[in-house]
């Protein structure tokens, strides 16, 4: 375990040296490549305007998202009504998807508790 810790420390030190050496040039290159997205002048008013545009654009997309949700729900209802015709492969994929969702839920719980695995009431 101690050797793994030393290995991780060495890798982290190496990575920080690379970032310190090449970080500013990468930052400048990234800004240069994406300068069409930068708003000038960078004022509070401009940021507030962009935040409002984003909020109301997302708000305007709710009806189309709702329609998509209803289509997905109808498809699931159709599958449930015709569940006798499902193939074993489809059921297996659905079970794996459910298991993956549960695993991500557990990971989220652990992260939410500060990466502590202990302290759960079972």
Secondary structure, DSSP 8 states (H G I E B T S, - for coil): -HHHHHHHHHHHHHHHHHHHHHHHHHHHHHHHHTGGG--SS--HHHHHHHHHHHHHHHHHTHHHHHHHHHHHHHHHHHHHHTGGG--HHHHHHHHHHHHHHHHHHHHHHHHHTTS-------
